[in-house]
Amino acid sequence: MPIIQTERAIPSIVPSDVPAMSDDECLARLARAVKDHDAERLEEVAQLIARLAVPIE
């Protein structure tokens, strides 16, 4: 029986809904969001924290 090689898709640990940006830009946006104390931006704050947490792992 022949060996069939397939490429496996390796799942990304970066959430797909996090926008692509540099770490510096992400940190600046997070600082602005936290400084504004706007409760409507909590989802954005969570996404930015997740975006920064990935490189730390």
N, C-alpha and C positions, 0 to 999 in steps of 0.2 A: 504494500500500500504506500503510495507516495506521500511525502510530507508536504503539507500545504502551509505556507507561511502567510499569516495575515497581520496587518498592522492594527494594533490595538489603540484605540483612542484613550489617551490618558486624561482623566478629568482635571480641569483646572481648579485650583483652590481659590482663585480670584472670582468672586461673584460676578456673573455676567451683567448685572445691572449697575455695576460701578463704572463710572466713566473713566476712560484712559486719560491719565494726567501724570505729571511728574510728582515725586514725593514732596518737593518744595511747594508746588502749587496746591497739592492736596492739604498740606499742613496749613498753608495760608488761608484756604477756604474754611478749614475746620476752626481756626482761630477766630475768623470773622463770624462764623455761625455761632460759636460759643459766646463771643463777646456781645452779640446782639440779644441774647436771651429770648429768642423767638421760638415759642413752643411749636409753631407750625413747621419749623425746620428740623425737628427731631429725626425724621427719616433720613434727611441729608446728612445730619451729624453721624448717625449710625452707619451710613454707607461710607462716609469718609474715614471713620474709625476702622471699619472693616478693611478698607483699602490700605490703610497704613499698617494694620496688624499682619497682613499677609507677608510683607518682606521681613518682618521681625521673626516669624516662625522659622 
